[in-house]
Amino acid sequence: MKFNEKLKLVRKVGGYTQAEMADLLKIKMRSVQRFEQGEQEPRYETIKKLCNTHHEYAYWLMTNEIDPPNHINPYIKKRDKNSE
């Protein structure tokens, strides 16, 4: 999965609009749109903010793996949410 797809998934699973995600990351909403569309790559500082605010996804965002156990893939979280 590409980073832009992961970003969109993390945002949606978190229940954020693009505007809310932009506020959280202290960037413009247009930047979030460009990131999600794959038109632009986020800067290191933006990725760092994303990992700090969504630490449970940090490892998955950077590696596409879901270890260690306290870091999860949003698909798992979403599936668990729906099964309750």
N, C-alpha and C positions, 0 to 999 in steps of 0.2 A: 504494500500500500504506500502511495506517495505521501509526502509530508502534508501537502495541501488537503488531501482527503482525510488525513488523521486530524488535522486542525479543525476541520469542519465537524468531524465526528465528536471530538472532545467538546466543542462548543454546543452541539445539539444535545448530547447526553447530559451536559451540565445545565441545560435549559436556558442558555443565553441566546439573545438575539445578536446579530453582528454588531449593533450599536453598543450593547452591554459588554460584549467581549472587547470592543475597542476601548471603552471606558476602563475596564479592568486592566488592560495592558497599557493604558495611557498612550494610545495611538489613534489615528483617524480611522473612521469606519471604512473609508475607501481602501485603506491598507488591508484591513481584514478581508474585504471583498477580493482584492487582488491576490492575497495569499491563498484564499480558498479556491480561486479560479486557476491558480498555478501561474499567474501572470508575473508574480514577484515573489522573491524569497524573503522571509523575515530576516532582519539583522540579528546578530548574536544577542544583543540586549533584549530584544523582543522575545526570542526563544527562551532566554533565561527567565524573564518575567512569566512566561507561559508555564515553564517548569516549576517555578516557585509558587504560582497560584494553583496549579493542578499537579502537585508533586506526585500523586498516585499514578499519573500517566507519563512522568518524565522519562523513565527507562524505555518504555514502549515507544514514545515519540522519537527518541534518538536511535533506537536499535531495532525496533520491530519485534522485540522479544518481550515476554511477560514475566521474566524473573528479575529481581527477587520477588518473593510472594507478596510483599506489601505494595508493589507496583503492579497495576492492572491494565488490561486492555479494555477500552470502553465498550467493546462488544460484550465482554463478560459482564460488566456492570449493567449494561442495558438489558441483557438477557435476564440477569438476576432480578432487576427491577420489575420486569414484565412477568416473572414467574410468581411474584408475591401476590 
